[in-house]
């Protein structure tokens, strides 16, 4: 009986590199935020990376390149392997509404390797937030050289808010993702080993 991985190795590699990179981006970003807070709170120093503003900026830029390269390779793989088309499409408002209602009432069935409509929508949303983070980050990094982008975002100060809010959105996605893993722990091991499932023409799969 022919079987193939639930998650191909490029997806798994991108997933874990992304997890490591996002941790570094969050912690270094919190250190940068603390130097000039946008809101009336600070992040605990123990949750920051770099020790001081210059160190946090250095870490942020270093991890940024890892995150950018990893994201670019994932997008290219998703397009050329048809991963996006196969696993994250289609999406319809009715399907999202149905699966959301089922999820909130704890009636949503889960099948390994199959994304429901809500998961598909969230993955596309976090990809869009990733693009927004990159754009707003560039506007903050080079506000003079890239003033066209900075101006489109409403100026340097507004770009900082956009960057923070986009990162907060990604952070919320990460929290929801971790909660779902805790609720359905059988999804964790396949993301490490790849797992396996029958091909569609081999008959119904068994989890």
N, C-alpha and C positions, 0 to 999 in steps of 0.2 A: 504494500500500500504506500503510495507516494505521499510524502508530507513536506511542508515547507515552513519556514520560521514564521511565528506570529509577528516578530519584529526583526527586520533585516539588520545585519551588523552595522551599516552606516547610520541607521536610525538610533540604535542603541548607543553607539559611540557618540553621536551628536547629543543625545539626551544627557549622558553623564558628563560630558565636557561642558555642556550648557549649565548643568546644575552646579558644577564647580565654579565656572565663570560667573554665574549670577550671584553666588555667595560672595565672591570677591568684589563684584560691582556694587552690591548692596552695602557691604561693610565699608568699602572705601568711599562710596557715595555719601554714606552717613557721616563720615569724618569730614568731608568737604562741606556738607550741609551745616554741620555744627559750627564751622568757621563763620558762616553768615546765614543764620536761620531765616527761613521764609515764614515760619509760623512760630507760635509761642511755646515751643518745646525744643529740647535737645535729645539726641540719642545717647544712651549710656556709652561712655568711653570704651568699655569692655566689648561693645558690639561693633566698634569701628576698626578700620585697618589703616595702618600707616603711622600712627602715633602723633602726627601733627599735619597741618594743612599740606605742606609740600610733599610729605610722605604719602598722604592719602591720594593726592593728585597723581603722583608717580604710579601708585598701585592701580588707580582707576584707568589710566591710559594703558598700562601694561596689560591688564585683564581685558580692556576694551578690544584690543587687537585679537586676542584669543576668541572672544565672543563674536566679533565681526567675522573672522575667518570661519569659525564653526558654523555660524548662521548662514553664511554665503554658501558653504559646501552643502549644508542641509537643504537649502532652497534649490540648489542645482540638482541635487540627488532627487528631491521630491518632484521636480519637473520632469527630468529625463527618465526616471524610473516609473513615472505615473503614480507615485505614492500619494500625492495630493488628490489626484483624480479618483484613484481607486479607494482610498481610505477616508478622505475628508470631504468628499462630495457624493451625492448632491445634498443640498440643505434647502429646506423649505420652511416658511413660517408655521405651517400647520404641523410639520414634524417636530419642530422645536417646541411648539406649544404643547403637543401631546407628550413628548418625552419629559418636558419640564414638570408637567402636572403629575406624571407617573413617578418622577424622581422625588418630588415634594411629598408624595403620599407613600413613598417607599415601596412602590410597585414596579419600578423600572428594572427589567431583566438585564443582566449583564452577561455578555458572551465574550470570552477572551479573543482579542484581536479584532473586535468589531466596535467601532465608535458610534455611539448614538448621536442624534441630531444636536443635543445640547453640547456634547463634547466636541463635535465638529465645529460648531459655532464658536466655542471658547478657544479652540486652537487657532482658528482664523483671526479671532479678536486679538489674541496675544501676539500673533505674527504682525498684525497691524500696529499694535503698541510698540513692538520691537523696531519697526520702521520709524515710528514717531520719536522714539528714544534716540535713535541714531541721528535723525534730522535735528532735533532740538539740542542734542549734545554737540553737534557740529556748530550750531549757532552760538552756543555758549563758549565753545573752545576757541573759535576764530570769528568773533562778532564783527570785526572790521573787514577781514579778507572775505568772509562769507556773509556780508551785510545783506545781500539779497534774501538769503534764507532767514537771517535774523529779523529783517523787516517783515517778511511774510508771517512770522510768528508773533509779530507785535512788538518787537524790540527785545533787548537783552534780558530785562527783568521778567517780561512775560514768558520768554523762552525758558527761563529757570523754572517757572511754575509749570509750564507744559512738560518739561523734563521730569520734574518731581511727580506730577500727577500720572504721567505715563508709567514711570517706574513703580508707583504705588499700585497701578492697575496690574502690572506684571506680578508684583508681590502678592496681590490678592489671588491671582491665578495660581501661583505657587502654593499658597495656603489651601485653596480648594483642592488642588491636585493632591497634596499630602493627606488631606482629610479623606479623600476618595480612596487613596491607597490603604489607609488605616481601616476604612469600612469594607474594602474588597482587597484584602492582602494577597490574594492569589494572582493579582496583576503585577506584583513586584518581581517575582522570580523570572518570568518571561522577558522582562526588560533587562535582565542580567544575562540569562542564558540564551535568549532568543525564542525558547519554547518551540512548539511545532503544532501544526494543524493539518488536516487533510485538504488537498486541493479541492476546489468547487466541484470538479467532475468526478471526484472519488466518493461522493456521497456525503451525508451529514457529518459534521465535526462533533467530536465529543470532548468537552473540557475536563 
